[in-house]
């Protein structure tokens, strides 16, 4: 009688050699750890930035509503920083140098126009640029502003602002042509030969009892209009922090899923590479 030939047993081919699979999985683990750590660190950084921003807003709010103090004198100029002095409410006394008035392009609630920057010569001969307020294009000429420019010694109260060098977005200042897009104290002083000049300017506040201005109010009778400083800080750090933490969590979950599939199997059974099966 002929002998029956048994059906051969064949090994299931694994997706790669064990050594190769181990190397690929190890590389995947390293990449997952690096990405997770980076996302998590970015989330922590945004949380730190959020607390820093909230402290800054609190400090600025206190400065704006605090009683005015004397503006920093020349011997204090070297120590002026945005963190410690921006939006500090100050008072000054001096005489305006109207012949050196500079118009800087601006956009406010009243529309597009110009800031009027006028040097103020103080008793110690130092100069501080004063942003006297906003004028519309048809009020550029001092004779068209509805009131004469202040003469003699004046007292100014306003918010200390740090110089804005270089120009505006995609627009550089052109002193020779009289085109100014930012309040660059040093450049304006150099153009007019003013010395010594403070490294800051002051946004003059509105006079007590001044009529409100804006889209819902009639245009003022006299110009420039002071007190239009906008104090606003972009605070989106919490949203960014949540985004980075969610991405970190997604990486962790993705890495865990891959590890489960590779080492346990999709049905909870650990795969055995090279298992022999009867393929009759």
Secondary structure by P-SEA (a helix, b strand, c coil): cbbbbccccccccccccaaaaaaaaaaaaaaaaaaaaaaaaaaaaaaaaaaaaaaaaaaaaaaaaccccccccccccccccccccccccbbbbbbbcccbbbbbbbcccccbbbbbbbbbbccccbbbbbccbbbcccccccccccccccccbbbbbbbbbcccccccccccccccccccccccaaaaaaaacccccccccccccccccccccccccccccccccccccccccccaaaaaaaaaaaaaaaaaaaaaaaaaaaccccccbbbbcccccccc
